[in-house]
Amino acid sequence: MMRTAIVPGSFDPMTLGHLDVIKRAAKLFDSVIVAIMINPDKEGCFTFAQRKRIAELTTEGIDGVKVITAGGYLADLAAAFGAVAIVKGVRNREDFVYEQGMAVFNHERNPIAETIYLPAYGEYVDVSSTAVREMISTGKDTSSVLAEAAAEYIRGLGE
């Protein structure tokens, strides 16, 4: 039986911290769907298509990983793909508190897909998309927070 997990997020943009979570999920599951979702509480910097391309460039070459874009409820998306898990990275207490609320909601809608938290380790503890967007906007070096192919793509958007 193929075991599928979903790694959801706004990924605006996808960082090396996100990539770490995705790689670790890929070790645990046969198939990992990276779902770039609409978050009504966040205003996006990159378009949906740009975020998808950045994610594809970042995850290129990882077996069993597929990038999609989606709207609607995550729990319903997990059901549609037959996912047994929703994998979320957590960097700190605030992330955990927020994600726990989402986990309860998702479990009520789809008790089949368990929420699994993967903690951020080492250099990824402080990496956030918000901080990366700030680095990009001020022209700072992003090599420690973005995949090189993604950074090149983003630089090309500004030209």
Buried (B, 14 or more C-beta within 10 A) or exposed (E): EEEBBBBBBBBBBBBBBBBBBBEBBBEEBEBBBBBBBEEEEEEBBBEBEBBBBBBBBBBEEBEBBBBBBBEEBBBEBBBEBEBBBBBBBBBEEEBBEEBBEBBEBBBEEBEEBBBBBBBBEEEBEEBBBEBBBEBBEEEEEBEEBBBEBBBEBBEEEEE
